[in-house]
Amino acid sequence: MDPKELTKKIKNYAISHGSELVGVLSPESIDSYPSYWIGWQIQERSKKTIDYMEDPRSILVLGYHAFDDIHEAQIAHNGKIEYPVYDRMRLYARRVMRKLERMGYKCIIYPFNLSQKKMAQLAGLGAMGKNSLIINPKYGPWIRIQSILTNAPLIPDKEFTDDLCGECTLCIDACPTEALEPYKVDPERCLIGIKEQDLAKLIEKGLSYSEFRDTPDHIFKKYMPRFTKNSILMCTACQESCPHGQGNRV
């Protein structure tokens, strides 16, 4: 199948099977960036696409609109943290992956040691915001990203190069722990940067946030409130303060 026709077919399939946004980038475009240390929950160095697949030709980036606070839920279960929104994202991505596999192509879902946010920008989904999140013109920072590495010959999209932040610093001003600098977040200060095993203990055993980090408990309770007995909602202060995409939230 002609690459242009294949790209259109796969994009339409992704949109009709759950994705709100779809973009494509070449492996070379993300591999051109130097290796860096990935903090947060990963704690490893970034990799190259060749580390995942011998013959990568394209990367699909799928965007999902986090239209409701339920997408921010973190559930503690048996000492681990589960993210319902990730299950939804994986489901939609697997639909696209199965489609490509039926057509004879190889796929790998969510190569997490590749920068998902940088790939989203390179694939045209949005700009990197001062809150260190991808900001889409329609949905603002309320998108979640999933990616598929494949040897399918897809046509890359243009990199998103518009500046959607300008002189705005609302997200930086809104951060309750002062974890933000322009385009950079300190995971040691960000409320959701807490290790998953510590967060699970906090939720399941009723421990205090201050037992794990130097942040007052009332800050944690206000910005990461209990949702159910075994779950909380992630802090979204930097997203709520962003003027982009608010009209599309439920």
C-alpha positions in Angstrom: 0.0 0.0 0.0 1.2 3.5 -0.8 2.7 5.2 2.4 0.4 8.2 2.0 -2.7 6.0 1.7 -1.5 3.8 4.6 -1.0 6.8 6.8 -4.5 8.1 6.1 -6.0 4.7 6.7 -4.3 4.2 10.1 -5.0 7.7 11.3 -8.7 7.4 10.4 -8.8 4.0 12.2 -7.2 5.4 15.3 -9.7 8.3 15.4 -12.6 6.0 14.9 -11.4 3.7 17.7 -11.0 6.1 20.6 -8.1 8.5 19.9 -8.8 12.3 19.7 -5.4 13.1 18.2 -3.0 11.2 16.0 0.4 12.2 14.7 3.4 10.6 13.1 7.2 11.2 13.4 10.2 9.5 12.1 12.5 7.5 14.4 15.4 9.7 13.2 13.8 12.8 14.5 13.6 11.6 18.1 16.9 9.6 17.9 18.7 12.9 17.0 18.3 14.1 20.6 21.1 13.3 23.1 20.5 10.7 25.8 19.3 12.1 29.1 18.4 10.9 32.5 14.7 10.1 33.0 13.6 10.8 36.6 10.2 10.3 38.0 9.1 6.7 38.2 11.5 5.4 35.5 14.9 6.3 36.8 16.8 5.2 33.7 18.5 6.9 30.8 16.6 7.5 27.6 17.1 5.1 24.7 17.1 5.0 20.9 14.4 3.4 18.7 16.9 0.8 17.6 17.0 -0.4 21.2 13.4 -1.5 20.8 13.2 -2.6 17.1 15.7 -3.6 14.5 14.0 -1.8 11.6 11.9 1.1 13.0 10.3 3.3 10.3 7.7 5.3 12.1 6.3 6.3 15.4 2.6 6.9 15.9 1.6 9.2 18.7 -2.0 9.0 20.0 -3.5 11.7 22.1 -6.5 11.3 24.4 -8.6 14.1 25.9 -8.6 13.9 29.7 -12.1 15.5 29.8 -13.0 14.6 33.3 -11.3 14.4 36.7 -11.7 10.6 36.7 -8.7 10.6 34.4 -6.5 11.9 37.3 -7.4 9.0 39.6 -4.6 7.0 41.3 -5.7 3.7 42.9 -3.7 1.9 45.5 -4.0 -1.9 45.4 -1.7 -4.4 47.2 1.1 -1.9 47.6 1.0 -0.7 44.0 -0.5 2.2 42.1 -2.9 1.7 39.2 -4.0 4.4 36.7 -7.4 3.8 35.1 -6.7 6.3 32.3 -3.6 4.3 31.3 -5.8 1.2 30.8 -8.0 3.2 28.5 -5.0 4.5 26.6 -3.5 1.0 26.2 -6.8 -0.3 25.0 -7.1 2.3 22.2 -3.4 1.9 21.3 -3.7 -1.9 21.1 -6.6 -1.5 18.6 -4.3 0.4 16.3 -1.4 -2.0 16.9 -3.6 -5.0 16.0 -4.7 -3.3 12.9 -1.1 -2.8 11.8 -0.1 -6.3 12.8 -3.0 -7.7 10.7 -1.4 -5.8 7.8 1.9 -7.5 8.4 3.8 -4.8 10.4 5.6 -5.1 13.7 4.6 -2.8 16.6 5.8 -2.0 20.1 3.4 -0.1 22.4 4.7 2.7 24.6 8.5 2.5 24.4 8.7 4.5 27.7 12.4 5.2 27.5 11.7 7.5 24.5 10.5 11.0 25.4 6.7 10.8 25.0 6.2 14.5 25.2 9.0 15.3 22.8 7.6 12.8 20.3 4.1 14.4 20.7 5.6 17.8 19.7 7.6 16.3 16.8 4.4 14.6 15.6 2.5 17.8 15.6 0.1 17.2 18.6 1.1 20.3 20.5 3.7 22.6 22.1 5.8 22.0 25.2 4.3 24.2 27.8 5.9 26.1 30.7 4.2 23.5 33.0 6.3 20.8 31.2 3.2 19.3 29.6 2.2 19.1 26.0 -0.4 21.8 25.3 -2.8 21.2 22.4 -4.5 24.2 20.7 -8.0 22.5 21.2 -7.6 20.5 24.4 -4.9 22.5 26.2 -2.8 20.5 28.7 -5.6 18.0 29.2 -4.3 15.3 26.9 -2.6 12.0 27.7 -0.2 10.4 25.3 0.4 6.9 24.0 2.9 5.9 21.3 3.5 3.0 18.9 6.8 2.2 17.4 6.4 0.3 14.1 8.1 -0.7 10.9 5.2 0.5 8.9 6.2 3.2 6.3 4.0 6.1 7.5 4.3 9.8 6.5 5.7 12.0 9.3 3.7 15.1 10.3 5.2 18.6 10.7 6.7 19.4 14.1 4.5 21.7 16.2 6.5 24.9 16.5 4.0 27.5 17.7 4.5 29.1 21.1 1.3 28.7 23.0 2.6 30.2 26.3 4.1 33.5 25.3 4.7 35.6 28.4 2.1 33.7 30.5 3.2 32.3 33.8 -0.1 31.3 35.3 0.9 27.6 35.7 4.1 28.5 37.5 2.3 30.9 39.8 -0.4 28.3 40.6 1.9 25.4 41.6 1.4 24.9 45.3 4.9 23.6 45.9 6.8 26.0 43.6 8.0 23.0 41.6 7.8 24.8 38.2 10.3 26.8 36.3 9.6 27.7 32.6 9.5 24.4 30.8 10.9 22.5 33.7 9.5 20.7 36.7 11.3 19.5 39.8 10.0 16.0 40.5 11.3 16.3 44.1 8.9 19.1 44.7 6.0 18.2 42.5 3.2 16.5 44.5 2.8 13.7 41.9 6.6 13.0 41.9 6.3 10.9 45.0 7.5 7.3 44.5 4.6 5.0 43.7 5.4 2.6 46.5 5.3 5.5 49.0 2.0 6.8 47.6 0.5 3.3 47.9 1.5 3.2 51.6 0.1 6.7 52.1 -3.3 5.7 50.6 -3.7 2.2 52.0 -2.2 2.8 55.5 -3.4 6.3 56.0 0.2 7.7 56.4 1.0 11.4 56.1 2.6 13.0 53.0 5.1 14.7 55.3 6.4 11.3 56.3 7.9 11.0 52.8 8.5 14.6 51.7 9.1 18.0 53.1 5.6 19.3 52.2 2.9 20.2 54.7 0.1 17.7 54.8 -2.6 20.3 54.3 -1.1 21.1 50.9 -1.3 17.5 49.8 -4.8 17.0 51.1 -6.0 20.1 49.2 -4.4 19.4 45.9 -4.5 15.6 45.9 -7.8 14.9 47.6 -9.3 11.5 48.4 -11.5 10.2 45.7 -12.6 6.9 47.2 -11.3 4.9 50.2 -8.4 3.5 48.1 -7.8 6.3 45.6 -6.9 10.0 45.2 -6.9 12.5 42.4 -3.6 13.8 41.1 -2.8 17.5 41.4 -3.8 19.4 38.4 -3.1 23.0 39.5 -0.8 23.8 36.6 -3.4 22.4 34.2 -6.4 24.2 35.7 -4.6 27.5 35.5 -3.8 27.1 31.8 -6.2 29.2 29.6 -6.0 26.6 26.8 -8.6 23.9 26.4 -10.7 24.8 29.5 -13.9 25.1 27.4 -13.7 21.4 26.3 -13.6 20.0 29.9 -16.7 18.4 31.3 
